[in-house]
Amino acid sequence: MNLDLRLDTKGDFYSQRFQPTEREDTLVLNMGPQHPSTHGVLRILLEIDGEYILRAEPVLGYIHRMHEKMAEVMSYPQYLPNPGRTDYLHALAWNWAHVAAVERLMNIEVPERAEYIRVITCELNRISSHLLWWGAILLDLGAFTPIMYAFDDRERIQDIMQRNTGSRLTYCYYRFGGVAADIDDKFIEDTRTECARLKDRAKMFKDLVTDNFILRKRMEEIGEIPIDTCRRYGATGPVLRGSGQPYDVRRAEPYSIYDRFDFKIPAYDTCDSMGRYLVRMDEIQESIKIIEQALDTLPEGDYILPKAPKRPKPPAGDVYFAVEGARGKIGIHLVSDGGKSPYRLKLRAPGFSNLSLFSEVAQGTLIADAVAILASLDLVIPEIDR
Amino acid sequence: MIVKSLSETLSGMWSLLVGMKVTAVNFKSPQITVHYPRQVTNLDGYRGHIELVPSDEDPTKSKCIACSNCVRICPGACISLKASKPKKKAAPEKTDAPSTANEAQPESKKEAPPKKAKPELQSFVLDYNYCCLCGLCVESCPSGALRYSSDVYVAGFTRQEFVYDLLSRLQYQAQKKEQ
């Protein structure tokens, strides 16, 4: 009997399993996979009563590219470009997690200068990621102009990064034992100018957007994520910090040289979309602080270990390395059997955990608010689907 | 209650005016965009597809020693190269009547030092369709025979157009330079 019913029902596998409900006056609606506010190919099944969401369920996997499996068939250096393709907005953090996991397994000591270069470029990348998010969330909420200001700054950062990394988006800059190219005086000078500029821009961002009455109405007390929910789903990054827990991998388990810098971990206990918004806006300023401190104390020396292994063969064993990305905790679990490619590589994407709590949070909200919540989670779909 | 909502509305209106001021100030500020095709600003450091570096003695020949390091490291497997079998230079007296490579080999193995046994590059083909521009090939090259070209304007109608024969490209460029 059930089978007959299923044949009659319209929709695909997911919407059919979403159907059974006691109410008859509701509508099942697909938000995505091609929807501007889902920032990629994310599909969300909604059961709606008028404008209100009764249930929401994300459907994933539209851009699954087997990044984990690819690692098993590629040698270690061949996999270097891959992590940057998962989260293309903060590629360098992923790059770092991969490279550092291998380095930890092989006990490679990275030169001091290389560590500083990594910190500077990774933080620059974090700023550009947050700037894009800032433009995109406002675009979702119906404000078009701010993304133009965001891209003005973002382009400058990309111009700076282009000179030493060679790319503007999907960076592949870190190598086992250092970085691919050294930074020069022009890079340092440009970075300082850009940092000073971004500090000035903060007031403009605040006047134009953060203090805006309409934005506050759209985001304050919308999408409240209690700290318990964050813990249950394993949410990290600005989502967790927007719920009042100042957890940051850079501070909690300091990797590289982050313990040498003085920076704050912004946290807001309002738990709403505005809290997450403010966390990211503050993080831009904190990243600038880190960059300036790193530039002041940049040591001379090698940018890559002279004896860095060209074709590393880590000893058998497993290792976990976590870094703080723009979206949360990026973890790489690497199992090696002593061969030239990993036995297994597990990527922990922060966006996946952050998205998982959406179906619980979106219950009972308006569709327009669900868009605000979704945008405040800062999702990058290729990272979630991997 | 009324006072509260009134003050909220007024402060809200004020925030909109402050935002409008930002727009007005930026409206008067100089243009920051560039007229792209007519005005190009940030192409230094641009990494296009790879190309072969000409050798110092002969600009039509590449520095490549055909070690296949780039072929092995490429994640997209987009490089394929062919090299002739190492032609051993025979002793100077015998060069007048060059024999076939097969015959020359056993003789030269005894006489000529193995240093001269260089394989010569015959073709170097890049399938740009699968290239992810990671630059690992350039880094892995021991002889510095690869570099990034500055070809920005690549567009085409078919896949085949992006399969580049880099050795012929090098020879063509050298000929063009001579003219």
HADDOCK unambig.tbl for C-alpha pairs under 7 A between the chains (distance, minus, plus):
assign (segid A and resid 78 and name CA) (segid B and resid 73 and name CA) 6.03 0.50 0.50
assign (segid A and resid 78 and name CA) (segid B and resid 74 and name CA) 6.48 0.50 0.50
assign (segid A and resid 78 and name CA) (segid B and resid 75 and name CA) 4.82 0.50 0.50
assign (segid A and resid 81 and name CA) (segid B and resid 134 and name CA) 6.03 0.50 0.50
assign (segid A and resid 159 and name CA) (segid B and resid 42 and name CA) 6.92 0.50 0.50
assign (segid A and resid 162 and name CA) (segid B and resid 45 and name CA) 6.54 0.50 0.50
assign (segid A and resid 163 and name CA) (segid B and resid 45 and name CA) 5.17 0.50 0.50
assign (segid A and resid 166 and name CA) (segid B and resid 45 and name CA) 6.28 0.50 0.50
assign (segid A and resid 166 and name CA) (segid B and resid 46 and name CA) 6.38 0.50 0.50
assign (segid A and resid 166 and name CA) (segid B and resid 47 and name CA) 5.96 0.50 0.50
assign (segid A and resid 172 and name CA) (segid B and resid 134 and name CA) 6.33 0.50 0.50
assign (segid A and resid 204 and name CA) (segid B and resid 22 and name CA) 6.88 0.50 0.50
assign (segid A and resid 207 and name CA) (segid B and resid 18 and name CA) 6.15 0.50 0.50
assign (segid A and resid 207 and name CA) (segid B and resid 19 and name CA) 5.65 0.50 0.50
assign (segid A and resid 208 and name CA) (segid B and resid 18 and name CA) 6.94 0.50 0.50
assign (segid A and resid 208 and name CA) (segid B and resid 19 and name CA) 4.20 0.50 0.50
assign (segid A and resid 208 and name CA) (segid B and resid 22 and name CA) 6.31 0.50 0.50
assign (segid A and resid 211 and name CA) (segid B and resid 15 and name CA) 6.22 0.50 0.50
assign (segid A and resid 212 and name CA) (segid B and resid 15 and name CA) 5.34 0.50 0.50
assign (segid A and resid 212 and name CA) (segid B and resid 16 and name CA) 6.10 0.50 0.50
assign (segid A and resid 213 and name CA) (segid B and resid 12 and name CA) 4.75 0.50 0.50
assign (segid A and resid 213 and name CA) (segid B and resid 15 and name CA) 6.11 0.50 0.50
assign (segid A and resid 213 and name CA) (segid B and resid 16 and name CA) 6.83 0.50 0.50
